[in-house]
Each structure stands twice: as structure tokens, then as C-alpha cells.
């Protein structure tokens, strides 16, 4: 074997050091320069690989996780896949409470990785015993020698990105970025990345992307939890019906809300014009970027990094399905993307 041949012991060694890719066509009419931090290049195809490995290894270091332990977590899909992947390598059992809003593709992937999956109704209150938060707590109580990751209220969620995503972006941009844009769900990605970057440059502007139907934007502005803000929405991986302690609201300068429909079309546009086959949440991040550009947030000197959390393969039954888009009412006279497929007989 050649000494310079790069060989890895397992897939976990491939986590992190994801590329920064220049956005060219989708931003061509905007002032500034725009980049995507494409987390789909992680082996588990999402940013959640970072927190899964970091939190599990911290639990091992502290003696919380031992041989024979079971890892339990709540997830909309990506964190669960990453935890299941790490569990396979490290030899832990994995039980996941999953929101029914997760795509069928994601749920099938979790099962493929050997996880035991409980699908819980998405549109119930966080304290409802059927919610994936409460189901995970119950399973933790019922399962001997189990550890509940609890990403929404785990400070290590922030630390993982402070120690990896933030330094990577700083190095890749040579410290010249002016704006960070990231979707906010648990808040770990945006909070940890922003903490590191703002420690280097306090003038950096950090903008969170929220969903209509979520409480995060209003809470950031008023410090009040308003249950009247909550209603069902389709985007996975951003927004919340509770306030996660893994979100550092003080480090975020502002939030922008995006719609299900606009985000879906923008995800499809990224594939067609940039060749980036990325997820629904990446579409939401880019839609937020579009809205910010339209309101004049950026100028010729702006260097903007948007975090793209995951891969498009997890949404084949959703935003990349013409049938699903039609069912949601997302195809109309202004957004006719579906074209007939010709079959040669």
C-alpha cells in the first residue's frame, strides 16, 4: 500500500471539513458574494453527524455511555440517522422517536441503519404524551442502561458546532464573511457556529431562518412564548413549537420567516441552476437569503455564508416529487415545474 494513500478506519472519520461552494446563478442578481456550506458531504449526509459524534463521545468520556447502552433520541430524521450511524460503529442499540412530519424516505433510512423507530404525531403540543419529546422520555424511563441525547436541551449541541463548523467557515472564508445565514430548529447549528465566528468578528451579522407556524422569531423579538404563533407547517428541520435551550438567542441578530411553498420551489431551483441536490431546509435557507437580498440587506462588500443542512435524497417523496407538490397545491400558474415524461414504446 502506498504511504500517501488516504484510507479511513470507518465512516466517522469523514465527519466535518465539508466544502464551501460558491453560489453563482441563483444569486446572480444580488449584491454581494454568496457561498453554501454544504453539509450533505458528511457521511450521514447532514450537519447532524457533527452533534451525534460529539455528544456520544462526550458521554463515553464521562462514563455515561457504557458497553451495552441504548441511545434514545427525538428527531425529525437527520439527527436520528446520524445517531444510528454512530451507534452502528460503536456498538450501541438505538431507539428513535420520530415526528410524523419526517419524510417516508427518512424513516426508511433510520430502519435501514438498524434503529428501532417510533413514529409520533407531529401536530400535537410538546407536552402531549404522544409527542416525540414525551415518547422519548417515556422510552428512556422504561429502557435499562439507556441515555437520552435530548438535542433540544443539550448544550453539547452548541459546542459541537463551536468546535467544528465555526472554525471551518472562518478558515474557508479567511475571516472575510459578513453574514451567516442558517435555519434554526434545535438552534445548535446556528448558535455554535455563530458563537465561534462572532468571537473572531463581533460585527458579523447572524440571521436565523424560521418557519411560519413556529414560535422562534417572535420569541427572539419579544422574549415571550406565544402559542398563537403555532400551526402546522411542512418544512422539516427548522422552527419549533417550544423554546429549545440549545438556541442562543443573544448571538442571533434577527430572524426571517419563510413559507413552505417558497422553500420547496427554491430547493428544486437549487438543483436545476446550481446542480446542488440538497434538502428542503437548504431551500428554506436560500429562500431566506433571497428575501434578505430583496429588502437590501446586502451590498457589494457582503460575503454571505448560508448553511445547507442536508441532502435532497431524503425528500424524494416530498419536494422532489411532482405528485407531492401537486397535492400541497404548490404547482400553480406561476410555478409550473412539472413536465410530462415521454415513454418510448
C-alpha positions as CSV (number, residue, x, y, z in Angstrom):
1,X,0.0,0.0,0.0
2,X,1.3,3.5,-0.9
3,X,2.2,5.6,2.1
4,X,0.3,8.6,0.7
5,X,-2.9,6.6,0.1
6,X,-5.7,8.1,2.2
7,X,-7.6,5.4,4.0
8,X,-10.0,5.7,6.8
9,X,-10.8,3.3,9.6
10,X,-14.5,3.9,9.5
11,X,-17.1,6.5,8.2
12,X,-16.9,8.5,11.4
13,X,-13.5,9.9,10.4
14,X,-15.2,11.5,7.4
15,X,-17.4,13.8,9.6
16,X,-16.7,17.5,9.2
17,X,-14.5,19.5,6.8
18,X,-17.4,19.9,4.4
19,X,-16.9,22.2,1.4
20,X,-17.8,25.8,0.9
21,X,-19.3,26.2,-2.6
22,X,-19.9,29.5,-4.4
23,X,-23.5,30.1,-5.4
24,X,-23.4,31.5,-8.9
25,X,-26.7,31.6,-10.8
26,X,-29.4,31.7,-8.1
27,X,-27.8,34.8,-6.6
28,X,-26.7,36.4,-9.9
29,X,-28.9,39.5,-9.5
30,X,-28.0,40.1,-5.9
31,X,-25.4,42.5,-4.5
32,X,-22.6,40.6,-2.7
33,X,-20.9,37.2,-2.9
34,X,-22.6,34.1,-1.7
35,X,-21.5,30.7,-0.5
36,X,-23.1,27.5,0.7
37,X,-21.6,25.4,3.5
38,X,-22.8,22.0,2.1
39,X,-23.3,19.6,5.0
40,X,-24.5,16.8,2.7
41,X,-20.8,16.0,2.2
42,X,-20.8,14.4,5.7
43,X,-21.0,10.6,5.6
44,X,-24.5,10.7,7.0
45,X,-25.4,13.4,4.5
46,X,-26.3,16.1,7.1
47,X,-24.9,18.6,9.7
48,X,-26.3,16.3,12.4
49,X,-23.3,14.0,12.0
50,X,-21.3,16.6,13.9
51,X,-23.5,16.6,17.0
52,X,-24.2,12.9,17.0
53,X,-20.5,12.0,17.2
54,X,-19.6,14.9,19.6
55,X,-22.3,14.2,22.1
56,X,-21.9,10.4,22.1
57,X,-18.1,10.7,22.5
58,X,-18.5,13.2,25.3
59,X,-21.0,10.7,27.0
60,X,-18.4,8.0,26.6
61,X,-15.6,10.2,28.0
62,X,-17.8,11.0,31.1
63,X,-18.7,7.3,31.6
64,X,-22.4,7.9,30.9
65,X,-22.4,5.6,27.9
66,X,-21.0,2.1,28.5
67,X,-20.9,-1.1,26.5
68,X,-24.4,-2.4,26.1
69,X,-26.1,1.0,26.5
70,X,-29.1,2.1,24.4
71,X,-29.1,5.6,22.9
72,X,-32.6,7.3,22.7
73,X,-33.4,10.5,20.9
74,X,-36.1,12.6,19.4
75,X,-35.6,13.6,15.7
76,X,-37.2,14.8,12.6
77,X,-34.9,12.4,10.8
78,X,-31.4,13.7,10.3
79,X,-30.2,13.5,13.9
80,X,-31.7,10.1,14.2
81,X,-29.8,8.8,11.1
82,X,-26.5,10.3,12.4
83,X,-27.0,8.7,15.8
84,X,-27.9,5.4,14.3
85,X,-24.8,5.5,12.1
86,X,-22.5,6.3,15.1
87,X,-24.3,3.6,17.1
88,X,-23.6,1.0,14.4
89,X,-19.9,1.8,14.5
90,X,-19.7,2.0,18.3
91,X,-21.9,-1.0,19.1
92,X,-24.9,0.7,20.8
93,X,-28.6,0.0,20.4
94,X,-30.6,2.9,19.1
95,X,-34.2,3.9,19.7
96,X,-35.7,6.9,17.9
97,X,-38.9,8.8,18.5
98,X,-39.6,10.5,15.1
99,X,-42.1,13.2,14.1
100,X,-44.7,12.0,11.6
101,X,-43.7,15.1,9.6
102,X,-40.5,13.3,8.7
103,X,-40.5,12.0,5.1
104,X,-41.0,8.3,4.5
105,X,-37.5,8.3,2.9
106,X,-36.0,9.4,6.2
107,X,-38.0,6.9,8.3
108,X,-37.0,4.1,6.0
109,X,-33.3,5.2,6.2
110,X,-33.5,5.0,10.0
111,X,-34.8,1.5,9.9
112,X,-32.1,0.5,7.4
113,X,-29.5,1.7,9.9
114,X,-30.8,-0.7,12.5
115,X,-32.7,1.8,14.7
116,X,-36.0,1.0,16.4
117,X,-38.3,3.7,15.3
118,X,-41.5,5.1,16.9
119,X,-43.4,7.5,14.7
120,X,-45.3,10.1,16.7
121,X,-47.9,12.7,15.6
122,X,-46.3,16.0,14.6
123,X,-49.2,18.3,15.3
124,X,-49.7,17.9,19.0
125,X,-48.5,20.0,21.9
126,X,-44.9,19.4,23.1
127,X,-46.2,18.2,26.5
128,X,-48.8,15.8,24.9
129,X,-47.9,12.2,25.9
130,X,-48.0,11.3,22.2
131,X,-45.4,14.0,21.2
132,X,-42.0,12.7,20.2
133,X,-40.5,14.6,23.1
134,X,-42.7,12.8,25.7
135,X,-42.4,9.4,23.9
136,X,-38.6,9.6,24.1
137,X,-38.7,10.5,27.8
138,X,-41.0,7.5,28.4
139,X,-38.8,5.1,26.5
140,X,-35.8,6.4,28.4
141,X,-37.6,5.6,31.7
142,X,-38.6,2.2,30.5
143,X,-35.2,1.1,29.0
144,X,-32.5,-0.1,31.3
145,X,-29.0,1.4,30.8
146,X,-30.3,4.0,28.3
147,X,-29.0,7.5,27.5
148,X,-31.4,10.2,26.2
149,X,-29.4,12.6,23.9
150,X,-32.1,15.3,24.1
151,X,-30.6,17.6,21.4
152,X,-33.1,20.4,22.0
153,X,-31.9,21.0,25.6
154,X,-28.3,19.8,25.3
155,X,-25.5,22.4,25.4
156,X,-23.2,20.0,23.7
157,X,-25.3,20.5,20.6
158,X,-23.9,24.1,20.5
159,X,-20.4,23.0,21.5
160,X,-20.2,20.6,18.5
161,X,-20.6,23.4,16.0
162,X,-18.5,25.8,18.0
163,X,-15.6,23.4,17.8
164,X,-16.1,22.3,14.1
165,X,-18.4,24.2,11.8
166,X,-17.5,27.7,13.1
167,X,-13.7,27.2,12.7
168,X,-14.1,25.6,9.3
169,X,-16.1,28.5,7.9
170,X,-13.7,31.1,9.4
171,X,-10.7,29.3,7.7
172,X,-12.6,28.8,4.4
173,X,-13.5,32.4,4.1
174,X,-10.2,33.7,5.5
175,X,-12.3,35.5,8.1
176,X,-13.8,37.8,5.5
177,X,-17.5,36.8,5.8
178,X,-20.0,39.5,6.8
179,X,-23.2,37.4,7.2
180,X,-24.1,33.9,8.4
181,X,-27.5,32.5,7.4
182,X,-28.8,29.3,9.0
183,X,-32.1,27.6,9.7
184,X,-32.9,27.3,13.3
185,X,-34.6,24.2,14.7
186,X,-32.9,22.9,17.8
187,X,-30.6,26.0,17.3
188,X,-27.4,24.1,17.8
189,X,-26.0,24.7,14.3
190,X,-26.6,28.5,14.2
191,X,-25.8,29.1,17.8
192,X,-22.5,27.2,18.0
193,X,-21.3,28.4,14.6
194,X,-22.2,32.0,15.4
195,X,-20.5,31.9,18.8
196,X,-17.2,30.9,17.3
197,X,-17.5,33.4,14.4
198,X,-18.6,36.3,16.5
199,X,-15.8,35.7,18.9
200,X,-13.5,36.3,15.9
201,X,-15.6,39.2,14.4
202,X,-18.2,40.8,16.7
203,X,-19.5,42.8,13.6
204,X,-20.7,39.6,11.8
205,X,-24.4,39.6,11.2
206,X,-26.2,36.3,12.1
207,X,-29.6,35.7,10.6
208,X,-31.8,32.8,11.6
209,X,-34.4,31.3,9.2
210,X,-37.7,30.3,10.8
211,X,-40.9,28.8,9.5
212,X,-44.4,30.3,9.5
213,X,-46.2,28.3,12.3
214,X,-43.1,28.4,14.6
215,X,-42.6,30.4,17.7
216,X,-38.9,31.2,17.4
217,X,-38.9,34.6,15.6
218,X,-41.5,36.2,17.9
219,X,-39.7,34.8,21.0
220,X,-36.4,36.3,19.7
221,X,-38.1,39.7,19.3
222,X,-40.3,39.8,22.5
223,X,-38.9,37.1,24.8
224,X,-42.4,35.8,25.1
225,X,-43.7,32.4,24.1
226,X,-46.8,32.9,22.0
227,X,-48.8,29.7,21.5
228,X,-51.0,31.6,19.0
229,X,-48.0,31.5,16.6
230,X,-48.2,27.7,16.3
231,X,-49.8,26.0,13.4
232,X,-48.9,23.1,11.2
233,X,-46.2,23.6,8.5
234,X,-44.4,21.2,6.2
235,X,-40.7,22.1,6.3
236,X,-38.6,19.7,8.3
237,X,-35.6,20.7,10.4
238,X,-36.5,24.3,11.3
239,X,-38.9,26.1,13.5
240,X,-40.3,24.9,16.8
241,X,-43.4,24.7,19.0
242,X,-41.3,25.1,22.1
243,X,-38.2,27.2,23.1
244,X,-35.0,25.0,22.9
245,X,-32.3,25.8,25.4
246,X,-29.8,24.8,22.7
247,X,-30.7,28.1,20.9
248,X,-28.5,31.1,22.0
249,X,-31.0,33.8,21.1
250,X,-28.5,36.5,22.2
251,X,-26.0,35.6,19.5
252,X,-28.6,35.8,16.7
253,X,-29.2,39.3,15.3
254,X,-32.6,38.6,13.6
255,X,-34.9,36.0,12.2
256,X,-36.7,35.8,8.9
257,X,-39.7,33.6,8.2
258,X,-40.1,31.6,5.0
259,X,-43.1,29.7,3.7
260,X,-43.4,26.0,2.9
261,X,-44.2,26.7,-0.8
262,X,-41.4,29.2,-1.5
263,X,-38.9,27.0,0.2
264,X,-40.0,23.9,-1.7
265,X,-39.6,25.7,-5.1
266,X,-36.2,27.2,-4.1
267,X,-34.9,23.7,-3.1
268,X,-35.9,22.5,-6.6
269,X,-34.3,25.6,-8.2
270,X,-31.0,24.9,-6.5
271,X,-30.9,21.5,-8.2
272,X,-31.8,23.0,-11.6
273,X,-29.5,26.0,-11.6
274,X,-26.6,25.2,-9.2
275,X,-26.5,21.4,-9.6
276,X,-26.9,21.2,-5.8
277,X,-29.3,18.4,-4.9
278,X,-29.9,19.5,-1.3
279,X,-32.8,19.3,1.2
280,X,-36.0,21.2,1.9
281,X,-34.2,23.1,4.7
282,X,-31.5,24.2,2.4
283,X,-34.2,25.5,0.1
284,X,-35.5,27.4,3.2
285,X,-32.1,28.9,3.9
286,X,-31.8,30.1,0.3
287,X,-35.3,31.4,0.3
288,X,-34.4,33.5,3.3
289,X,-31.3,34.7,1.5
290,X,-33.5,35.7,-1.4
291,X,-35.9,37.7,0.8
292,X,-33.0,39.4,2.6
293,X,-31.4,40.4,-0.8
294,X,-34.8,41.8,-1.9
295,X,-35.0,44.0,1.2
296,X,-31.5,45.4,0.7
297,X,-29.7,43.5,3.5
298,X,-26.5,43.0,1.3
299,X,-24.2,45.3,-0.6
300,X,-21.3,44.9,-2.9
301,X,-18.9,44.1,0.0
302,X,-21.1,41.4,1.6
303,X,-19.7,37.9,1.9
304,X,-22.5,35.7,2.8
305,X,-22.4,32.1,4.0
306,X,-25.6,30.0,4.2
307,X,-25.5,26.6,5.8
308,X,-27.2,23.9,3.8
309,X,-28.0,21.2,6.4
310,X,-28.7,18.0,4.4
311,X,-29.1,16.1,1.1
312,X,-32.0,16.0,-1.3
313,X,-32.3,12.2,-1.3
314,X,-34.2,12.5,1.9
315,X,-37.0,14.4,0.2
316,X,-37.7,12.3,-2.8
317,X,-41.3,11.7,-1.6
318,X,-41.8,15.4,-0.8
319,X,-40.4,18.4,-2.5
320,X,-38.8,16.4,-5.3
321,X,-42.0,14.6,-6.1
322,X,-44.3,16.3,-8.6
323,X,-47.2,14.4,-7.1
324,X,-46.5,15.7,-3.6
325,X,-46.0,19.2,-4.8
326,X,-49.4,18.9,-6.7
327,X,-51.1,17.6,-3.6
328,X,-49.9,20.5,-1.5
329,X,-51.1,23.0,-4.1
330,X,-47.6,24.2,-4.8
331,X,-47.9,24.0,-8.6
332,X,-49.9,26.9,-9.9
333,X,-49.8,29.3,-12.9
334,X,-46.7,31.0,-11.6
335,X,-44.9,27.8,-10.6
336,X,-45.4,25.2,-13.2
337,X,-42.4,22.9,-13.0
338,X,-44.0,19.5,-13.8
339,X,-43.3,18.4,-17.3
340,X,-44.7,15.2,-18.9
341,X,-42.4,12.2,-19.1
342,X,-42.3,10.7,-22.5
343,X,-42.3,6.9,-22.7
344,X,-41.0,5.3,-25.8
345,X,-42.9,2.2,-26.8
